[in-house]
């Protein structure tokens, strides 16, 4: 699993791209690829957990979603995570 932390700014481009991004995450959730995702309480960032093994697979998912390169969105960190309770 991988945790992707985003930094978010209230840019109009980000806000207009958010609905399609959320729809994509919901589809990935139905497929078991994204077990959880959501913004931080103050909307200054977000956390997305991806259930993939390889970094290359994660990079493909990130590059397929234009939200990650939208003005107002920055990828702050990408870390592999090994949960023992799910």
PDB file of N, CA, C and O in Angstrom:
ATOM      1  N   UNK A   1       0.841  -1.178   0.000  1.00  0.00           N
ATOM      2  CA  UNK A   1       0.000   0.000   0.000  1.00  0.00           C
ATOM      3  C   UNK A   1       0.880   1.233   0.000  1.00  0.00           C
ATOM      4  O   UNK A   1       2.028   1.219   0.444  1.00  0.00           O
ATOM      5  N   UNK A   2       0.288   2.309  -0.521  1.00  0.00           N
ATOM      6  CA  UNK A   2       0.986   3.579  -0.604  1.00  0.00           C
ATOM      7  C   UNK A   2       0.093   4.690  -0.086  1.00  0.00           C
ATOM      8  O   UNK A   2      -1.114   4.692  -0.332  1.00  0.00           O
ATOM      9  N   UNK A   3       0.681   5.627   0.625  1.00  0.00           N
ATOM     10  CA  UNK A   3      -0.025   6.820   1.084  1.00  0.00           C
ATOM     11  C   UNK A   3       0.486   8.006   0.271  1.00  0.00           C
ATOM     12  O   UNK A   3       1.691   8.236   0.168  1.00  0.00           O
ATOM     13  N   UNK A   4      -0.445   8.743  -0.296  1.00  0.00           N
ATOM     14  CA  UNK A   4      -0.099   9.935  -1.058  1.00  0.00           C
ATOM     15  C   UNK A   4      -0.725  11.120  -0.335  1.00  0.00           C
ATOM     16  O   UNK A   4      -1.942  11.192  -0.168  1.00  0.00           O
ATOM     17  N   UNK A   5       0.128  12.048   0.091  1.00  0.00           N
ATOM     18  CA  UNK A   5      -0.346  13.256   0.767  1.00  0.00           C
ATOM     19  C   UNK A   5      -0.303  14.416  -0.215  1.00  0.00           C
ATOM     20  O   UNK A   5       0.715  14.660  -0.863  1.00  0.00           O
ATOM     21  N   UNK A   6      -1.408  15.121  -0.315  1.00  0.00           N
ATOM     22  CA  UNK A   6      -1.505  16.257  -1.217  1.00  0.00           C
ATOM     23  C   UNK A   6      -1.549  17.560  -0.441  1.00  0.00           C
ATOM     24  O   UNK A   6      -2.078  17.615   0.669  1.00  0.00           O
ATOM     25  N   UNK A   7      -0.994  18.600  -1.026  1.00  0.00           N
ATOM     26  CA  UNK A   7      -1.195  19.956  -0.560  1.00  0.00           C
ATOM     27  C   UNK A   7      -2.221  20.598  -1.478  1.00  0.00           C
ATOM     28  O   UNK A   7      -2.142  20.439  -2.697  1.00  0.00           O
ATOM     29  N   UNK A   8      -3.181  21.317  -0.917  1.00  0.00           N
ATOM     30  CA  UNK A   8      -4.263  21.897  -1.704  1.00  0.00           C
ATOM     31  C   UNK A   8      -4.365  23.398  -1.466  1.00  0.00           C
ATOM     32  O   UNK A   8      -4.279  23.871  -0.333  1.00  0.00           O
ATOM     33  N   UNK A   9      -4.549  24.126  -2.544  1.00  0.00           N
ATOM     34  CA  UNK A   9      -4.817  25.568  -2.482  1.00  0.00           C
ATOM     35  C   UNK A   9      -6.190  25.811  -3.095  1.00  0.00           C
ATOM     36  O   UNK A   9      -6.638  25.015  -3.920  1.00  0.00           O
ATOM     37  N   UNK A  10      -6.874  26.897  -2.712  1.00  0.00           N
ATOM     38  CA  UNK A  10      -8.221  27.152  -3.230  1.00  0.00           C
ATOM     39  C   UNK A  10      -8.217  27.726  -4.649  1.00  0.00           C
ATOM     40  O   UNK A  10      -8.914  28.704  -4.921  1.00  0.00           O
ATOM     41  N   UNK A  11      -7.449  27.133  -5.543  1.00  0.00           N
ATOM     42  CA  UNK A  11      -7.372  27.612  -6.923  1.00  0.00           C
ATOM     43  C   UNK A  11      -8.625  27.196  -7.694  1.00  0.00           C
ATOM     44  O   UNK A  11      -9.122  26.084  -7.510  1.00  0.00           O
ATOM     45  N   UNK A  12      -9.140  28.079  -8.556  1.00  0.00           N
ATOM     46  CA  UNK A  12     -10.337  27.732  -9.330  1.00  0.00           C
ATOM     47  C   UNK A  12     -10.143  26.482 -10.189  1.00  0.00           C
ATOM     48  O   UNK A  12     -11.082  25.708 -10.372  1.00  0.00           O
ATOM     49  N   UNK A  13      -8.935  26.280 -10.717  1.00  0.00           N
ATOM     50  CA  UNK A  13      -8.661  25.099 -11.541  1.00  0.00           C
ATOM     51  C   UNK A  13      -8.838  23.819 -10.729  1.00  0.00           C
ATOM     52  O   UNK A  13      -9.404  22.840 -11.216  1.00  0.00           O
ATOM     53  N   UNK A  14      -8.354  23.834  -9.496  1.00  0.00           N
ATOM     54  CA  UNK A  14      -8.486  22.656  -8.640  1.00  0.00           C
ATOM     55  C   UNK A  14      -9.943  22.386  -8.312  1.00  0.00           C
ATOM     56  O   UNK A  14     -10.405  21.247  -8.370  1.00  0.00           O
ATOM     57  N   UNK A  15     -10.650  23.434  -7.972  1.00  0.00           N
ATOM     58  CA  UNK A  15     -12.045  23.258  -7.585  1.00  0.00           C
ATOM     59  C   UNK A  15     -12.896  22.748  -8.746  1.00  0.00           C
ATOM     60  O   UNK A  15     -13.830  21.977  -8.531  1.00  0.00           O
ATOM     61  N   UNK A  16     -12.586  23.168  -9.970  1.00  0.00           N
ATOM     62  CA  UNK A  16     -13.357  22.676 -11.109  1.00  0.00           C
ATOM     63  C   UNK A  16     -12.955  21.252 -11.502  1.00  0.00           C
ATOM     64  O   UNK A  16     -13.764  20.522 -12.074  1.00  0.00           O
ATOM     65  N   UNK A  17     -11.715  20.849 -11.202  1.00  0.00           N
ATOM     66  CA  UNK A  17     -11.261  19.494 -11.530  1.00  0.00           C
ATOM     67  C   UNK A  17     -11.649  18.472 -10.460  1.00  0.00           C
ATOM     68  O   UNK A  17     -11.583  17.267 -10.703  1.00  0.00           O
ATOM     69  N   UNK A  18     -12.048  18.940  -9.292  1.00  0.00           N
ATOM     70  CA  UNK A  18     -12.317  18.033  -8.170  1.00  0.00           C
ATOM     71  C   UNK A  18     -13.443  17.027  -8.414  1.00  0.00           C
ATOM     72  O   UNK A  18     -13.278  15.865  -8.042  1.00  0.00           O
ATOM     73  N   UNK A  19     -14.574  17.397  -9.014  1.00  0.00           N
ATOM     74  CA  UNK A  19     -15.640  16.396  -9.194  1.00  0.00           C
ATOM     75  C   UNK A  19     -15.212  15.177 -10.021  1.00  0.00           C
ATOM     76  O   UNK A  19     -15.540  14.047  -9.659  1.00  0.00           O
ATOM     77  N   UNK A  20     -14.491  15.388 -11.116  1.00  0.00           N
ATOM     78  CA  UNK A  20     -14.060  14.239 -11.921  1.00  0.00           C
ATOM     79  C   UNK A  20     -12.994  13.425 -11.185  1.00  0.00           C
ATOM     80  O   UNK A  20     -12.942  12.202 -11.321  1.00  0.00           O
ATOM     81  N   UNK A  21     -12.151  14.097 -10.412  1.00  0.00           N
ATOM     82  CA  UNK A  21     -11.140  13.401  -9.603  1.00  0.00           C
ATOM     83  C   UNK A  21     -11.820  12.507  -8.560  1.00  0.00           C
ATOM     84  O   UNK A  21     -11.443  11.348  -8.385  1.00  0.00           O
ATOM     85  N   UNK A  22     -12.814  13.051  -7.879  1.00  0.00           N
ATOM     86  CA  UNK A  22     -13.528  12.252  -6.873  1.00  0.00           C
ATOM     87  C   UNK A  22     -14.269  11.081  -7.501  1.00  0.00           C
ATOM     88  O   UNK A  22     -14.322   9.996  -6.922  1.00  0.00           O
ATOM     89  N   UNK A  23     -14.838  11.292  -8.675  1.00  0.00           N
ATOM     90  CA  UNK A  23     -15.516  10.190  -9.371  1.00  0.00           C
ATOM     91  C   UNK A  23     -14.521   9.091  -9.712  1.00  0.00           C
ATOM     92  O   UNK A  23     -14.834   7.906  -9.604  1.00  0.00           O
ATOM     93  N   UNK A  24     -13.326   9.486 -10.123  1.00  0.00           N
ATOM     94  CA  UNK A  24     -12.286   8.493 -10.435  1.00  0.00           C
ATOM     95  C   UNK A  24     -11.887   7.726  -9.167  1.00  0.00           C
ATOM     96  O   UNK A  24     -11.743   6.504  -9.200  1.00  0.00           O
ATOM     97  N   UNK A  25     -11.710   8.443  -8.055  1.00  0.00           N
ATOM     98  CA  UNK A  25     -11.357   7.768  -6.802  1.00  0.00           C
ATOM     99  C   UNK A  25     -12.467   6.825  -6.348  1.00  0.00           C
ATOM    100  O   UNK A  25     -12.185   5.745  -5.828  1.00  0.00           O
ATOM    101  N   UNK A  26     -13.722   7.218  -6.537  1.00  0.00           N
ATOM    102  CA  UNK A  26     -14.842   6.349  -6.166  1.00  0.00           C
ATOM    103  C   UNK A  26     -14.837   5.068  -6.999  1.00  0.00           C
ATOM    104  O   UNK A  26     -15.125   3.990  -6.479  1.00  0.00           O
ATOM    105  N   UNK A  27     -14.511   5.180  -8.291  1.00  0.00           N
ATOM    106  CA  UNK A  27     -14.408   3.990  -9.143  1.00  0.00           C
ATOM    107  C   UNK A  27     -13.258   3.100  -8.682  1.00  0.00           C
ATOM    108  O   UNK A  27     -13.403   1.878  -8.638  1.00  0.00           O
ATOM    109  N   UNK A  28     -12.121   3.697  -8.338  1.00  0.00           N
ATOM    110  CA  UNK A  28     -10.984   2.926  -7.830  1.00  0.00           C
ATOM    111  C   UNK A  28     -11.320   2.286  -6.483  1.00  0.00           C
ATOM    112  O   UNK A  28     -10.838   1.197  -6.173  1.00  0.00           O
ATOM    113  N   UNK A  29     -12.141   2.959  -5.692  1.00  0.00           N
ATOM    114  CA  UNK A  29     -12.576   2.396  -4.422  1.00  0.00           C
ATOM    115  C   UNK A  29     -13.440   1.148  -4.655  1.00  0.00           C
ATOM    116  O   UNK A  29     -13.260   0.129  -3.989  1.00  0.00           O
ATOM    117  N   UNK A  30     -14.370   1.238  -5.600  1.00  0.00           N
ATOM    118  CA  UNK A  30     -15.213   0.076  -5.928  1.00  0.00           C
ATOM    119  C   UNK A  30     -14.374  -1.102  -6.399  1.00  0.00           C
ATOM    120  O   UNK A  30     -14.727  -2.257  -6.159  1.00  0.00           O
ATOM    121  N   UNK A  31     -13.256  -0.808  -7.073  1.00  0.00           N
ATOM    122  CA  UNK A  31     -12.363  -1.857  -7.575  1.00  0.00           C
ATOM    123  C   UNK A  31     -11.376  -2.348  -6.524  1.00  0.00           C
ATOM    124  O   UNK A  31     -10.592  -3.259  -6.793  1.00  0.00           O
ATOM    125  N   UNK A  32     -11.403  -1.757  -5.328  1.00  0.00           N
ATOM    126  CA  UNK A  32     -10.507  -2.168  -4.254  1.00  0.00           C
ATOM    127  C   UNK A  32      -9.120  -1.560  -4.314  1.00  0.00           C
ATOM    128  O   UNK A  32      -8.235  -1.967  -3.561  1.00  0.00           O
ATOM    129  N   UNK A  33      -8.917  -0.598  -5.192  1.00  0.00           N
ATOM    130  CA  UNK A  33      -7.593   0.007  -5.359  1.00  0.00           C
ATOM    131  C   UNK A  33      -7.367   1.156  -4.377  1.00  0.00           C
ATOM    132  O   UNK A  33      -6.243   1.373  -3.925  1.00  0.00           O
ATOM    133  N   UNK A  34      -8.427   1.888  -4.047  1.00  0.00           N
ATOM    134  CA  UNK A  34      -8.333   3.003  -3.095  1.00  0.00           C
ATOM    135  C   UNK A  34      -9.255   2.687  -1.923  1.00  0.00           C
ATOM    136  O   UNK A  34     -10.458   2.938  -2.000  1.00  0.00           O
ATOM    137  N   UNK A  35      -8.703   2.137  -0.835  1.00  0.00           N
ATOM    138  CA  UNK A  35      -9.557   1.810   0.305  1.00  0.00           C
ATOM    139  C   UNK A  35     -10.062   3.028   1.059  1.00  0.00           C
ATOM    140  O   UNK A  35     -11.128   2.981   1.671  1.00  0.00           O
ATOM    141  N   UNK A  36      -9.304   4.121   1.021  1.00  0.00           N
ATOM    142  CA  UNK A  36      -9.756   5.333   1.699  1.00  0.00           C
ATOM    143  C   UNK A  36      -9.065   6.553   1.109  1.00  0.00           C
ATOM    144  O   UNK A  36      -7.936   6.482   0.622  1.00  0.00           O
ATOM    145  N   UNK A  37      -9.783   7.684   1.169  1.00  0.00           N
ATOM    146  CA  UNK A  37      -9.252   8.949   0.662  1.00  0.00           C
ATOM    147  C   UNK A  37     -10.106  10.077   1.215  1.00  0.00           C
ATOM    148  O   UNK A  37     -11.288   9.894   1.504  1.00  0.00           O
ATOM    149  N   UNK A  38      -9.501  11.232   1.357  1.00  0.00           N
ATOM    150  CA  UNK A  38     -10.286  12.378   1.778  1.00  0.00           C
ATOM    151  C   UNK A  38      -9.425  13.566   2.133  1.00  0.00           C
ATOM    152  O   UNK A  38      -8.222  13.439   2.362  1.00  0.00           O
ATOM    153  N   UNK A  39     -10.065  14.733   2.175  1.00  0.00           N
ATOM    154  CA  UNK A  39      -9.344  15.956   2.509  1.00  0.00           C
ATOM    155  C   UNK A  39      -9.099  16.060   4.005  1.00  0.00           C
ATOM    156  O   UNK A  39      -9.805  15.451   4.808  1.00  0.00           O
ATOM    157  N   UNK A  40      -8.094  16.835   4.364  1.00  0.00           N
ATOM    158  CA  UNK A  40      -7.877  17.178   5.760  1.00  0.00           C
ATOM    159  C   UNK A  40      -8.996  18.109   6.197  1.00  0.00           C
ATOM    160  O   UNK A  40      -9.648  18.727   5.356  1.00  0.00           O
ATOM    161  N   UNK A  41      -9.223  18.216   7.474  1.00  0.00           N
ATOM    162  CA  UNK A  41     -10.360  18.962   8.009  1.00  0.00           C
ATOM    163  C   UNK A  41     -10.390  20.422   7.546  1.00  0.00           C
ATOM    164  O   UNK A  41     -11.472  20.986   7.378  1.00  0.00           O
ATOM    165  N   UNK A  42      -9.243  21.033   7.341  1.00  0.00           N
ATOM    166  CA  UNK A  42      -9.224  22.443   6.929  1.00  0.00           C
ATOM    167  C   UNK A  42      -9.067  22.616   5.415  1.00  0.00           C
ATOM    168  O   UNK A  42      -8.875  23.736   4.941  1.00  0.00           O
ATOM    169  N   UNK A  43      -9.146  21.539   4.665  1.00  0.00           N
ATOM    170  CA  UNK A  43      -9.044  21.510   3.201  1.00  0.00           C
ATOM    171  C   UNK A  43      -7.696  22.035   2.690  1.00  0.00           C
ATOM    172  O   UNK A  43      -7.599  22.468   1.542  1.00  0.00           O
ATOM    173  N   UNK A  44      -6.667  21.999   3.528  1.00  0.00           N
ATOM    174  CA  UNK A  44      -5.338  22.423   3.082  1.00  0.00           C
ATOM    175  C   UNK A  44      -4.563  21.271   2.451  1.00  0.00           C
ATOM    176  O   UNK A  44      -3.474  21.470   1.911  1.00  0.00           O
ATOM    177  N   UNK A  45      -5.121  20.076   2.519  1.00  0.00           N
ATOM    178  CA  UNK A  45      -4.460  18.911   1.965  1.00  0.00           C
ATOM    179  C   UNK A  45      -5.407  17.734   1.962  1.00  0.00           C
ATOM    180  O   UNK A  45      -6.573  17.844   2.343  1.00  0.00           O
ATOM    181  N   UNK A  46      -4.879  16.601   1.523  1.00  0.00           N
ATOM    182  CA  UNK A  46      -5.675  15.377   1.461  1.00  0.00           C
ATOM    183  C   UNK A  46      -4.739  14.184   1.585  1.00  0.00           C
ATOM    184  O   UNK A  46      -3.529  14.293   1.387  1.00  0.00           O
ATOM    185  N   UNK A  47      -5.330  13.051   1.914  1.00  0.00           N
ATOM    186  CA  UNK A  47      -4.587  11.803   1.992  1.00  0.00           C
ATOM    187  C   UNK A  47      -5.342  10.749   1.200  1.00  0.00           C
ATOM    188  O   UNK A  47      -6.555  10.597   1.342  1.00  0.00           O
ATOM    189  N   UNK A  48      -4.606  10.021   0.361  1.00  0.00           N
ATOM    190  CA  UNK A  48      -5.189   8.944  -0.438  1.00  0.00           C
ATOM    191  C   UNK A  48      -4.345   7.703  -0.208  1.00  0.00           C
ATOM    192  O   UNK A  48      -3.118   7.755  -0.300  1.00  0.00           O
ATOM    193  N   UNK A  49      -4.999   6.590   0.091  1.00  0.00           N
ATOM    194  CA  UNK A  49      -4.315   5.316   0.266  1.00  0.00           C
ATOM    195  C   UNK A  49      -4.595   4.459  -0.966  1.00  0.00           C
ATOM    196  O   UNK A  49      -5.749   4.227  -1.326  1.00  0.00           O
ATOM    197  N   UNK A  50      -3.538   3.999  -1.599  1.00  0.00           N
ATOM    198  CA  UNK A  50      -3.633   3.153  -2.787  1.00  0.00           C
ATOM    199  C   UNK A  50      -3.203   1.745  -2.439  1.00  0.00           C
ATOM    200  O   UNK A  50      -2.139   1.548  -1.852  1.00  0.00           O
ATOM    201  N   UNK A  51      -4.011   0.767  -2.792  1.00  0.00           N
ATOM    202  CA  UNK A  51      -3.718  -0.635  -2.530  1.00  0.00           C
ATOM    203  C   UNK A  51      -3.069  -1.259  -3.765  1.00  0.00           C
ATOM    204  O   UNK A  51      -3.682  -2.055  -4.475  1.00  0.00           O
ATOM    205  N   UNK A  52      -1.824  -0.879  -4.000  1.00  0.00           N
ATOM    206  CA  UNK A  52      -1.007  -1.452  -5.065  1.00  0.00           C
ATOM    207  C   UNK A  52       0.355  -1.789  -4.475  1.00  0.00           C
ATOM    208  O   UNK A  52       0.787  -1.172  -3.502  1.00  0.00           O
ATOM    209  N   UNK A  53       1.022  -2.762  -5.062  1.00  0.00           N
ATOM    210  CA  UNK A  53       2.301  -3.202  -4.516  1.00  0.00           C
ATOM    211  C   UNK A  53       3.493  -2.396  -5.023  1.00  0.00           C
ATOM    212  O   UNK A  53       4.392  -2.058  -4.254  1.00  0.00           O
ATOM    213  N   UNK A  54       3.497  -2.094  -6.306  1.00  0.00           N
ATOM    214  CA  UNK A  54       4.673  -1.495  -6.926  1.00  0.00           C
ATOM    215  C   UNK A  54       4.528   0.010  -7.099  1.00  0.00           C
ATOM    216  O   UNK A  54       3.441   0.518  -7.373  1.00  0.00           O
ATOM    217  N   UNK A  55       5.628   0.702  -6.935  1.00  0.00           N
ATOM    218  CA  UNK A  55       5.648   2.158  -7.139  1.00  0.00           C
ATOM    219  C   UNK A  55       5.262   2.506  -8.579  1.00  0.00           C
ATOM    220  O   UNK A  55       4.603   3.517  -8.822  1.00  0.00           O
ATOM    221  N   UNK A  56       5.676   1.669  -9.529  1.00  0.00           N
ATOM    222  CA  UNK A  56       5.319   1.914 -10.928  1.00  0.00           C
ATOM    223  C   UNK A  56       3.799   1.899 -11.127  1.00  0.00           C
ATOM    224  O   UNK A  56       3.261   2.713 -11.878  1.00  0.00           O
ATOM    225  N   UNK A  57       3.114   0.975 -10.457  1.00  0.00           N
ATOM    226  CA  UNK A  57       1.653   0.911 -10.557  1.00  0.00           C
ATOM    227  C   UNK A  57       1.023   2.180  -9.984  1.00  0.00           C
ATOM    228  O   UNK A  57       0.068   2.716 -10.544  1.00  0.00           O
ATOM    229  N   UNK A  58       1.560   2.645  -8.878  1.00  0.00           N
ATOM    230  CA  UNK A  58       1.071   3.885  -8.272  1.00  0.00           C
ATOM    231  C   UNK A  58       1.288   5.055  -9.221  1.00  0.00           C
ATOM    232  O   UNK A  58       0.380   5.862  -9.419  1.00  0.00           O
ATOM    233  N   UNK A  59       2.469   5.158  -9.807  1.00  0.00           N
ATOM    234  CA  UNK A  59       2.783   6.254 -10.717  1.00  0.00           C
ATOM    235  C   UNK A  59       1.847   6.259 -11.918  1.00  0.00           C
ATOM    236  O   UNK A  59       1.458   7.325 -12.394  1.00  0.00           O
ATOM    237  N   UNK A  60       1.484   5.084 -12.411  1.00  0.00           N
ATOM    238  CA  UNK A  60       0.528   5.005 -13.528  1.00  0.00           C
ATOM    239  C   UNK A  60      -0.830   5.556 -13.116  1.00  0.00           C
ATOM    240  O   UNK A  60      -1.469   6.281 -13.879  1.00  0.00           O
ATOM    241  N   UNK A  61      -1.273   5.211 -11.904  1.00  0.00           N
ATOM    242  CA  UNK A  61      -2.556   5.729 -11.416  1.00  0.00           C
ATOM    243  C   UNK A  61      -2.518   7.241 -11.258  1.00  0.00           C
ATOM    244  O   UNK A  61      -3.476   7.927 -11.615  1.00  0.00           O
ATOM    245  N   UNK A  62      -1.430   7.759 -10.732  1.00  0.00           N
ATOM    246  CA  UNK A  62      -1.309   9.202 -10.546  1.00  0.00           C
ATOM    247  C   UNK A  62      -1.260   9.930 -11.889  1.00  0.00           C
ATOM    248  O   UNK A  62      -1.889  10.976 -12.050  1.00  0.00           O
ATOM    249  N   UNK A  63      -0.528   9.390 -12.837  1.00  0.00           N
ATOM    250  CA  UNK A  63      -0.416  10.072 -14.131  1.00  0.00           C
ATOM    251  C   UNK A  63      -1.707   9.982 -14.943  1.00  0.00           C
ATOM    252  O   UNK A  63      -1.924  10.801 -15.836  1.00  0.00           O
ATOM    253  N   UNK A  64      -2.562   9.008 -14.655  1.00  0.00           N
ATOM    254  CA  UNK A  64      -3.834   8.865 -15.378  1.00  0.00           C
ATOM    255  C   UNK A  64      -4.900   9.848 -14.883  1.00  0.00           C
ATOM    256  O   UNK A  64      -5.938  10.003 -15.527  1.00  0.00           O
ATOM    257  N   UNK A  65      -4.661  10.502 -13.764  1.00  0.00           N
ATOM    258  CA  UNK A  65      -5.632  11.441 -13.192  1.00  0.00           C
ATOM    259  C   UNK A  65      -5.066  12.848 -13.305  1.00  0.00           C
ATOM    260  O   UNK A  65      -4.122  13.184 -12.589  1.00  0.00           O
ATOM    261  N   UNK A  66      -5.618  13.685 -14.191  1.00  0.00           N
ATOM    262  CA  UNK A  66      -5.085  15.033 -14.385  1.00  0.00           C
ATOM    263  C   UNK A  66      -5.124  15.909 -13.140  1.00  0.00           C
ATOM    264  O   UNK A  66      -4.436  16.928 -13.086  1.00  0.00           O
ATOM    265  N   UNK A  67      -5.906  15.536 -12.153  1.00  0.00           N
ATOM    266  CA  UNK A  67      -6.013  16.329 -10.917  1.00  0.00           C
ATOM    267  C   UNK A  67      -4.646  16.523 -10.264  1.00  0.00           C
ATOM    268  O   UNK A  67      -4.365  17.585  -9.709  1.00  0.00           O
ATOM    269  N   UNK A  68      -3.798  15.496 -10.331  1.00  0.00           N
ATOM    270  CA  UNK A  68      -2.510  15.550  -9.639  1.00  0.00           C
ATOM    271  C   UNK A  68      -1.539  16.554 -10.260  1.00  0.00           C
ATOM    272  O   UNK A  68      -0.522  16.886  -9.651  1.00  0.00           O
ATOM    273  N   UNK A  69      -1.842  17.040 -11.465  1.00  0.00           N
ATOM    274  CA  UNK A  69      -0.991  18.069 -12.075  1.00  0.00           C
ATOM    275  C   UNK A  69      -1.758  19.371 -12.286  1.00  0.00           C
ATOM    276  O   UNK A  69      -1.324  20.232 -13.052  1.00  0.00           O
ATOM    277  N   UNK A  70      -2.890  19.516 -11.612  1.00  0.00           N
ATOM    278  CA  UNK A  70      -3.720  20.713 -11.719  1.00  0.00           C
ATOM    279  C   UNK A  70      -3.167  21.821 -10.821  1.00  0.00           C
ATOM    280  O   UNK A  70      -2.639  21.550  -9.743  1.00  0.00           O
ATOM    281  N   UNK A  71      -3.291  23.049 -11.268  1.00  0.00           N
ATOM    282  CA  UNK A  71      -2.914  24.199 -10.447  1.00  0.00           C
ATOM    283  C   UNK A  71      -3.680  24.143  -9.127  1.00  0.00           C
ATOM    284  O   UNK A  71      -4.899  23.975  -9.113  1.00  0.00           O
ATOM    285  N   UNK A  72      -2.954  24.284  -8.026  1.00  0.00           N
ATOM    286  CA  UNK A  72      -3.563  24.233  -6.699  1.00  0.00           C
ATOM    287  C   UNK A  72      -3.427  22.882  -6.030  1.00  0.00           C
ATOM    288  O   UNK A  72      -3.835  22.717  -4.880  1.00  0.00           O
ATOM    289  N   UNK A  73      -2.853  21.904  -6.736  1.00  0.00           N
ATOM    290  CA  UNK A  73      -2.651  20.559  -6.174  1.00  0.00           C
ATOM    291  C   UNK A  73      -1.160  20.244  -6.247  1.00  0.00           C
ATOM    292  O   UNK A  73      -0.547  20.367  -7.308  1.00  0.00           O
ATOM    293  N   UNK A  74      -0.584  19.840  -5.130  1.00  0.00           N
ATOM    294  CA  UNK A  74       0.814  19.398  -5.140  1.00  0.00           C
ATOM    295  C   UNK A  74       0.920  18.098  -4.347  1.00  0.00           C
ATOM    296  O   UNK A  74       0.284  17.927  -3.307  1.00  0.00           O
ATOM    297  N   UNK A  75       1.729  17.201  -4.859  1.00  0.00           N
ATOM    298  CA  UNK A  75       1.997  15.948  -4.154  1.00  0.00           C
ATOM    299  C   UNK A  75       3.097  16.239  -3.150  1.00  0.00           C
ATOM    300  O   UNK A  75       4.243  16.488  -3.526  1.00  0.00           O
ATOM    301  N   UNK A  76       2.743  16.208  -1.862  1.00  0.00           N
ATOM    302  CA  UNK A  76       3.689  16.536  -0.793  1.00  0.00           C
ATOM    303  C   UNK A  76       4.568  15.346  -0.428  1.00  0.00           C
ATOM    304  O   UNK A  76       5.765  15.503  -0.185  1.00  0.00           O
ATOM    305  N   UNK A  77       3.969  14.153  -0.391  1.00  0.00           N
ATOM    306  CA  UNK A  77       4.764  12.967  -0.065  1.00  0.00           C
ATOM    307  C   UNK A  77       4.094  11.726  -0.623  1.00  0.00           C
ATOM    308  O   UNK A  77       2.875  11.660  -0.782  1.00  0.00           O
ATOM    309  N   UNK A  78       4.931  10.750  -0.913  1.00  0.00           N
ATOM    310  CA  UNK A  78       4.497   9.417  -1.347  1.00  0.00           C
ATOM    311  C   UNK A  78       5.297   8.436  -0.507  1.00  0.00           C
ATOM    312  O   UNK A  78       6.525   8.383  -0.577  1.00  0.00           O
ATOM    313  N   UNK A  79       4.564   7.653   0.296  1.00  0.00           N
ATOM    314  CA  UNK A  79       5.264   6.721   1.188  1.00  0.00           C
ATOM    315  C   UNK A  79       4.617   5.356   1.134  1.00  0.00           C
ATOM    316  O   UNK A  79       3.393   5.227   1.110  1.00  0.00           O
ATOM    317  N   UNK A  80       5.452   4.351   1.115  1.00  0.00           N
ATOM    318  CA  UNK A  80       4.930   2.989   1.180  1.00  0.00           C
ATOM    319  C   UNK A  80       4.508   2.712   2.622  1.00  0.00           C
ATOM    320  O   UNK A  80       5.149   3.156   3.574  1.00  0.00           O
ATOM    321  N   UNK A  81       3.425   1.974   2.751  1.00  0.00           N
ATOM    322  CA  UNK A  81       2.833   1.722   4.065  1.00  0.00           C
ATOM    323  C   UNK A  81       2.533   0.247   4.182  1.00  0.00           C
ATOM    324  O   UNK A  81       2.023  -0.363   3.243  1.00  0.00           O
ATOM    325  N   UNK A  82       2.844  -0.329   5.323  1.00  0.00           N
ATOM    326  CA  UNK A  82       2.611  -1.749   5.579  1.00  0.00           C
ATOM    327  C   UNK A  82       1.699  -1.914   6.784  1.00  0.00           C
ATOM    328  O   UNK A  82       2.171  -2.229   7.876  1.00  0.00           O
ATOM    329  N   UNK A  83       0.381  -1.702   6.600  1.00  0.00           N
ATOM    330  CA  UNK A  83      -0.530  -1.828   7.746  1.00  0.00           C
ATOM    331  C   UNK A  83      -0.627  -3.277   8.217  1.00  0.00           C
ATOM    332  O   UNK A  83      -0.549  -4.206   7.413  1.00  0.00           O
ATOM    333  N   UNK A  84      -0.795  -3.458   9.506  1.00  0.00           N
ATOM    334  CA  UNK A  84      -1.017  -4.803  10.013  1.00  0.00           C
ATOM    335  C   UNK A  84      -2.455  -4.985  10.479  1.00  0.00           C
ATOM    336  O   UNK A  84      -2.864  -6.103  10.790  1.00  0.00           O
ATOM    337  N   UNK A  85      -3.226  -3.908  10.532  1.00  0.00           N
ATOM    338  CA  UNK A  85      -4.654  -3.982  10.827  1.00  0.00           C
ATOM    339  C   UNK A  85      -5.386  -3.271   9.682  1.00  0.00           C
ATOM    340  O   UNK A  85      -5.095  -2.118   9.363  1.00  0.00           O
ATOM    341  N   UNK A  86      -6.323  -3.970   9.085  1.00  0.00           N
ATOM    342  CA  UNK A  86      -7.116  -3.337   8.018  1.00  0.00           C
ATOM    343  C   UNK A  86      -8.587  -3.601   8.243  1.00  0.00           C
ATOM    344  O   UNK A  86      -9.422  -3.155   7.457  1.00  0.00           O
TER     345      UNK A  86
END
